Amino acid sequence: MTGNKELFATLSRFEGGNVSFGGGEKGKIIGCGNVGKKLSPIIEDVYLVSGLKHNLLSISQLSDKNFDIVFKSDKCIVSLNKEVIFIAFRRSNVYVFEMDE
């Protein structure tokens, strides 16, 4: 079980440690690249991690790259230079962004 490799515009093999999940479990980092397709924004230096069903974005990593992030009760809005880059809608306790939409 690994995140979706197909969403990566570029992907290189990378063995750089682990990512911790809730509950103390860990997933091994197996790749690093840029995520984005067609008209979607490119997000750089994203890890591909074994043990995940979906790709995850780090809010702190987006913030470090000067993206603005606003959380609402039903969505998360990510913008750059006042231009909305994407909106992730809340499903249960997770904000989901469909890159192909």
Residue frames as qw, qx, qy, qz and C-alpha x, y, z in Angstrom:
[[0.000, 0.892, 0.453, 0.000, 0.00, 0.00, 0.00],
 [0.415, -0.189, 0.079, 0.887, 1.52, 3.27, -1.15],
 [0.233, 0.669, 0.157, -0.688, 0.27, 6.71, -2.18],
 [0.709, 0.620, 0.335, -0.017, -0.63, 7.28, -5.85],
 [0.532, -0.280, 0.397, 0.693, 2.53, 7.47, -8.00],
 [0.368, 0.550, 0.583, 0.471, 0.44, 8.62, -10.99],
 [0.071, -0.961, -0.267, 0.022, -0.09, 12.08, -9.44],
 [0.495, -0.614, 0.243, 0.565, 3.63, 12.83, -9.51],
 [0.515, 0.838, -0.118, -0.140, 4.90, 14.94, -12.42],
 [0.467, 0.563, -0.646, 0.220, 8.42, 13.79, -11.47],
 [0.835, -0.494, 0.144, -0.192, 9.46, 11.10, -9.01],
 [0.424, 0.564, -0.679, 0.200, 12.88, 9.85, -7.95],
 [0.815, -0.278, -0.490, 0.135, 13.72, 6.93, -5.70],
 [0.037, -0.660, 0.379, -0.648, 14.53, 8.28, -2.25],
 [0.739, -0.357, -0.552, 0.145, 15.31, 6.44, 0.93],
 [0.149, 0.507, -0.279, 0.802, 15.33, 9.10, 3.59],
 [0.084, -0.081, 0.692, -0.713, 13.80, 7.77, 6.73],
 [0.104, -0.458, -0.883, -0.005, 10.25, 7.52, 7.99],
 [0.271, -0.376, -0.088, -0.882, 7.09, 9.57, 8.47],
 [0.015, 0.132, 0.853, -0.505, 5.12, 9.18, 11.71],
 [0.360, -0.422, -0.565, -0.611, 1.36, 8.68, 11.62],
 [0.550, -0.455, 0.232, -0.661, -1.20, 9.02, 14.37],
 [0.957, -0.218, 0.007, -0.192, -1.05, 6.12, 16.81],
 [0.480, -0.668, 0.544, 0.167, 2.75, 5.93, 16.63],
 [0.851, 0.259, 0.410, 0.201, 2.92, 3.98, 13.36],
 [0.122, -0.675, 0.395, 0.611, 5.55, 4.86, 10.76],
 [0.804, 0.546, 0.236, 0.000, 5.78, 4.70, 6.98],
 [0.625, -0.266, 0.366, 0.636, 9.01, 4.46, 5.01],
 [0.302, 0.801, -0.126, -0.501, 9.82, 7.28, 2.55],
 [0.753, 0.074, 0.582, 0.300, 10.44, 5.55, -0.80],
 [0.459, 0.468, 0.409, 0.635, 10.40, 8.47, -3.25],
 [0.108, -0.665, -0.188, 0.715, 10.50, 12.24, -3.63],
 [0.316, 0.290, 0.570, 0.701, 9.25, 14.43, -6.45],
 [0.191, 0.117, 0.012, -0.975, 6.87, 17.08, -7.70],
 [0.234, 0.444, 0.856, -0.125, 3.11, 16.56, -7.62],
 [0.309, 0.585, 0.080, -0.746, 0.77, 18.09, -10.17],
 [0.433, 0.237, 0.781, 0.383, -0.87, 17.29, -13.47],
 [0.220, 0.637, 0.561, 0.482, -2.17, 19.31, -16.41],
 [0.042, -0.744, -0.127, -0.655, -3.78, 22.48, -15.03],
 [0.686, -0.691, -0.218, 0.066, -3.14, 21.77, -11.36],
 [0.061, -0.915, 0.381, -0.121, -0.34, 23.56, -9.50],
 [0.763, 0.243, -0.527, 0.286, 3.05, 21.91, -9.08],
 [0.580, -0.762, 0.213, -0.196, 4.00, 21.25, -5.47],
 [0.533, 0.578, -0.588, 0.191, 7.69, 20.45, -5.06],
 [0.133, 0.377, -0.804, 0.440, 9.57, 18.07, -2.77],
 [0.790, -0.213, 0.091, -0.567, 6.66, 15.75, -1.95],
 [0.176, -0.347, 0.917, -0.089, 7.44, 12.38, -0.39],
 [0.774, -0.019, -0.483, -0.409, 5.99, 9.08, -1.55],
 [0.296, -0.407, 0.724, -0.471, 5.44, 7.03, 1.60],
 [0.451, -0.083, -0.872, -0.168, 4.71, 3.34, 1.95],
 [0.157, -0.306, -0.804, 0.485, 1.85, 2.52, 4.28],
 [0.249, 0.373, 0.203, -0.870, -0.48, 5.26, 3.00],
 [0.465, 0.498, 0.730, 0.059, -3.63, 4.76, 0.96],
 [0.288, 0.911, 0.261, 0.137, -3.58, 8.38, -0.25],
 [0.502, 0.326, -0.135, 0.789, -1.04, 11.10, -0.88],
 [0.358, -0.811, -0.373, 0.273, -0.82, 13.65, 1.93],
 [0.330, 0.684, -0.058, 0.648, 0.28, 17.28, 1.83],
 [0.508, -0.358, -0.449, 0.642, 2.03, 18.85, 4.77],
 [0.032, -0.950, -0.295, -0.094, 0.48, 22.17, 5.80],
 [0.447, -0.774, 0.181, 0.411, 3.78, 23.31, 7.30],
 [0.551, -0.041, 0.535, 0.639, 5.59, 22.51, 4.04],
 [0.242, 0.721, 0.501, 0.413, 3.04, 24.54, 2.04],
 [0.253, -0.953, -0.132, 0.100, 3.38, 27.40, 4.51],
 [0.582, -0.504, 0.322, 0.551, 7.19, 27.28, 4.25],
 [0.418, 0.190, 0.573, 0.679, 6.80, 27.76, 0.48],
 [0.059, 0.168, 0.046, -0.983, 4.71, 30.93, 1.09],
 [0.280, -0.414, -0.728, -0.470, 1.30, 29.42, 0.36],
 [0.336, -0.199, 0.362, -0.847, -1.52, 30.94, 2.43],
 [0.326, -0.215, -0.916, -0.088, -3.79, 28.37, 4.07],
 [0.403, -0.185, 0.244, -0.863, -7.24, 29.17, 5.48],
 [0.134, -0.179, -0.974, 0.045, -9.30, 26.51, 7.24],
 [0.528, -0.182, -0.028, -0.829, -13.10, 26.75, 7.35],
 [0.644, -0.129, 0.631, -0.413, -15.47, 24.23, 8.89],
 [0.852, 0.350, 0.348, -0.173, -16.16, 22.62, 5.49],
 [0.765, 0.582, 0.008, 0.275, -13.05, 23.40, 3.42],
 [0.555, -0.557, 0.189, 0.588, -9.41, 24.45, 3.32],
 [0.494, 0.864, 0.082, 0.046, -8.41, 27.18, 0.86],
 [0.679, -0.331, 0.256, 0.603, -4.80, 27.29, -0.37],
 [0.397, 0.908, 0.125, 0.054, -3.63, 30.40, -2.20],
 [0.655, -0.181, 0.143, 0.720, -0.43, 32.00, -3.43],
 [0.144, -0.066, 0.172, 0.972, -0.10, 35.75, -4.00],
 [0.410, 0.278, 0.325, -0.806, -3.87, 36.11, -3.38],
 [0.602, 0.221, -0.527, -0.557, -4.70, 33.62, -6.18],
 [0.821, -0.180, 0.425, -0.336, -6.60, 30.50, -5.07],
 [0.125, 0.444, -0.855, -0.239, -4.52, 27.47, -6.03],
 [0.449, -0.172, -0.844, -0.238, -6.90, 24.78, -4.77],
 [0.562, -0.364, 0.258, -0.696, -9.73, 24.11, -2.34],
 [0.298, 0.038, -0.949, 0.094, -9.82, 20.91, -0.29],
 [0.612, -0.400, -0.165, -0.662, -13.26, 19.94, 1.01],
 [0.276, -0.347, 0.769, -0.461, -13.71, 18.36, 4.41],
 [0.783, -0.072, -0.522, -0.330, -14.78, 14.72, 4.51],
 [0.793, -0.456, -0.361, 0.181, -15.14, 13.53, 8.10],
 [0.452, -0.832, 0.084, 0.309, -11.95, 14.83, 9.73],
 [0.586, -0.135, 0.465, 0.650, -9.83, 15.02, 6.56],
 [0.320, 0.758, -0.052, -0.566, -9.59, 17.78, 3.95],
 [0.703, 0.145, 0.630, 0.298, -9.59, 16.14, 0.51],
 [0.226, 0.710, -0.268, -0.611, -8.25, 17.70, -2.67],
 [0.814, 0.300, 0.485, 0.114, -8.90, 15.86, -5.95],
 [0.257, -0.507, 0.408, 0.714, -6.05, 16.85, -8.28],
 [0.248, 0.174, 0.782, 0.544, -7.80, 15.60, -11.40],
 [0.098, 0.772, 0.626, -0.053, -10.85, 17.83, -10.91]]
